[in-house]
Amino acid sequence: GKGATIGMGAVVIEDVPPFVTVVGNPARILKN
């Protein structure tokens, strides 16, 4: 999503919502 932050090493396999922080393997939303 627009303005989303993806953590280093995160494995993202689908779209994420705008303005969230995503981390991990598999990727999960850390902060809205």
C-alpha positions as CSV (number, residue, x, y, z in Angstrom):
1,G,0.0,0.0,0.0
2,K,0.9,3.6,-0.4
3,G,3.2,4.7,2.4
4,A,3.7,1.2,3.8
5,T,7.0,0.4,5.5
6,I,8.4,-3.1,4.8
7,G,11.0,-4.4,7.3
8,M,14.3,-5.8,6.0
9,G,14.0,-9.5,5.3
10,A,10.2,-9.5,5.3
11,V,8.6,-11.9,2.8
12,V,5.5,-10.2,1.4
13,I,3.4,-12.3,-1.0
14,E,0.3,-10.2,-1.3
15,D,-0.8,-6.5,-1.1
16,V,-0.6,-4.7,2.2
17,P,-2.9,-1.9,3.4
18,P,-1.7,1.7,3.1
19,F,0.5,3.3,5.8
20,V,1.3,0.1,7.8
21,T,4.6,-1.4,9.0
22,V,5.1,-5.0,7.9
23,V,7.9,-7.3,9.3
24,G,8.8,-11.0,9.5
25,N,8.8,-14.2,7.6
26,P,6.0,-14.6,6.7
27,A,5.2,-10.9,6.8
28,R,2.7,-9.6,9.4
29,I,1.4,-6.2,10.3
30,L,3.4,-4.7,13.2
31,K,1.8,-1.3,13.4
32,N,-1.2,0.5,11.7
